């Protein structure tokens, strides 16, 4: 199953929302430190509700640790700058990891250059970005659809 990775997440509600989604759809979330919040933050718990306890997630202390643990798997960054491959034109594989950047700054340049695969979500001109949790949901939905992972639980 495809994983979602959150690079330096800053907003607990976004992380909680994606942990809830992971619990409901059955994917794993990789959380890459540093975080902009304490992991037991009440806002995280409010967004994730009781689903956090049923979500599969791993916490990595650094981007290097994440890359080491996930070596051998394709990592696809969701990026909007100078990327021509649209998320719906990319061919996903079942062991891919979708990497979503920090809400405040995306990716550090020294980490972004280490990634080979990047996709973007098409937006209207003059728009900067889509909320990180929503962007991840759009792309995970496309990947699961391409891979025939719907319907779940039937």
N, C-alpha and C positions, 0 to 999 in steps of 0.2 A: 504494500500500500504506500502511496505517496505520503511523504512527511511535509510538514510546514516548519520552518525555522524562523524565529524572531531574533533579529540582530539588534542588540542593545535596546530593548523595548523601554519606552519612557512613560507610557500612559497605562495605568493598571486596568482601566476599563477595557481597553483594546485586548490586552493579554487575557483577561478573564473571559471576554467574548469568544476569543479563539480557542481557549481551553474548553469552553462549553461546546463549541462546534466540533472540536476534535472528539469529545466524548460521544456526541450524537452521530458522527459520521465514521468514527473508527480509525482516524489517522493519529499519528504521534506528532507532538510538538517538541522541537528542540529550542530551548531558551538560552540565548547567548548573553552572558554578562559583559559589561555592567548594565544593571537595570536602573531606571529612574524612579524606583519605588521599592518599598520593602515587600517581599513576596507574600506576606500575610496581610497586606493592605486591605482594609475593609471595602474599598472601591473594587479591587480585584475580586473579592469574594462576592460582592453584590452583582457584578456582571457575570461571573462564572457560576453563581448560585451553588447548588449542591453537586453540580456536574464536575467541578474541579477534582473531587475525590475519585471520580470514575474516568478521568482523562488520563491518557498515556502521555507523559512528558519527561524530558530529561533536561537538566540544567548543566550548561557548560560554563566554566569559569573564564574562558577566552575564546576568541575566534580560532586561534591555533588549535585549541583542544577540540573544538567542534569539527574542524577540518580533519583532524587525526581520527576521531571517532567515526566520522562519516566517509573516510577515504574509500575509494572504489565506487562511490555513488555519484551520480550527476547532481550538481547543485545549480539550480536555475534562479538567478536573482530577478526580482521584480524591480525594474529600474525605469525611469522615464527620460533620462538625459541621453541624447545621441544614440538611442536604440531604435533599430528599424524592425525587429521581429516582434510582431503582435502576439499576444498570449494565445490567441485562437489559431494562429498559424504554426505554432510550435508542436512537435510530436512528442508527447510525454511518454515516459516509461514508468512501469509500476514501482520502481524503487527510487524514483527521483525525489529530490528535496527542493521544495519551493522556499526560497529565502527572501524574507520581507525586511526592508531596512527600518532603521529607527524613525519614529515619527518626527523627530526634530531635525535630523540631518541626513537621513538615508544611510549611506555607507561611508566609512572612512576610505579615502582614495587608495590607501595602501592595501586595504582588504579587497576592495572592488576589483582591482587589477588582477587579483589572484583567481578570479572566476572566469570560466570560459563561456557560460551560457547566460543570456539575459533576455528577458521579454518585457514588453510594456503593454499596458492596457490603453487602447485608443481613447482619447478624450477630445472634447471640443477645444479649439484654439484658445489661447490665453488662460488656460486653467493650469494650476501648478501641480496638484496632486489629489489623489483619492485617499480617504481615511485608510490607514494601514489594515485594519481588520476587514474592511469591506473589500479592499484590493485582494487580500489573501483569499477571501471567500469567492470572489469572481474567478480567480485562477484555479483554485482547488476544484470548483465546480466544473470548469472546462476540462481539466485533467481527468477527473473522475468520469465525466461523460465520454471523453475519447477512449478511456480504458474499459468502458462498459461496466463500471462499478455501481451503477444504479440499476434497479432499485435495491436498497438495503433492507435486510431483515425480512425478505419475502421469498 
